[in-house]
Amino acid sequence: LAHYCVFGNPIHHSKSPLIHAMFAKQTAQSMDYQANLVPLDGFAASVQQFMNAGGKGANVTVPFKLEAYALSDQLSARAAMAGAVNTLTFSDGAIVGDNTDGIGLVCDITKNAATPIRGRRVLLLGAGGAARGALLPLLEEQPASLMIANRTLSKALDLVQLAVSSDGSKCQIEAKTWEQLDSSFDLIINATSASLQSEVPPIPASVFASPCLAYDMMYADTQTSFNRYAQQYGAATRDGLGMLIEQAAEAFFIWRGIRPDTKPVFDYFRSKEG
Ligand code: ATR
């Protein structure tokens, strides 16, 4: 039996153990996956303990993704670009760090929501860890343009610099504050943490092209404040449930070499809401 876990604090709300249990059953993998509550000052020690006990890999969630990045002996290109790690693989005592959040987002948009990113005008709201993690996978889809908007302009400018330095494509990349936004977009991704406080970044109504998809990376049992706002302006909306399941599927693939079918898992969680 191969052992995996998710490290976080808090962790009781995590859906990852159930998601991975469903993947494991579906693909007949002999593994278990536990939630691991880590003391705020005990991340490195908890990882070491889990490795010593024979653990094969782990996911990492709030607030340890930056520590996981620092602790990794090797990093994937997407984890290096994200500056954060959500997936650890333990191999011969070495810690390999990856980040599957951005690819989970892109996969959910392009495959599950059947919305191409290539050639489209993309607006990314926020310039924190979640936005940074989405950057490289989004650019790899070759959008026509990428606008990064944030409350604090300097942070958006930092992300633009990072994107420009890593992006070989001809994608036009710019930064603005909310009130400077004066054009429309086909895809609007909310990577701010505003929804956690039931707030909405004050973006003008004119950003919503017709048609457009508004995607809130946050997931809750009820519609997020951002998606409610976007719907008023005619946008199709999607929340972060699909991203959550796709980032897990990518981690599962890294560890087990098999891609689980995410649809029944998505349908199960959606059916439990409300
Ligand atoms: P995360 O890891 O979730 O990205 P973070 O790195 O703290 O968290 O980043 C939070 C992001 O949400 C930032 O872009 C932040 O804007 P600032 O850079 O100006 O701080 C944004 N944010 C948080 N609360 C917000 C709010 N109420 N309205 C708009 N933006 C908000």
Residues whose N, C-alpha, C, O or C-beta is under 5 A from the ligand:
A	BS01	ATR	G126 A127 G128 G129 A130 A131 N150 R151 T152 K155 A191 T192 S193 A194 E199 P201
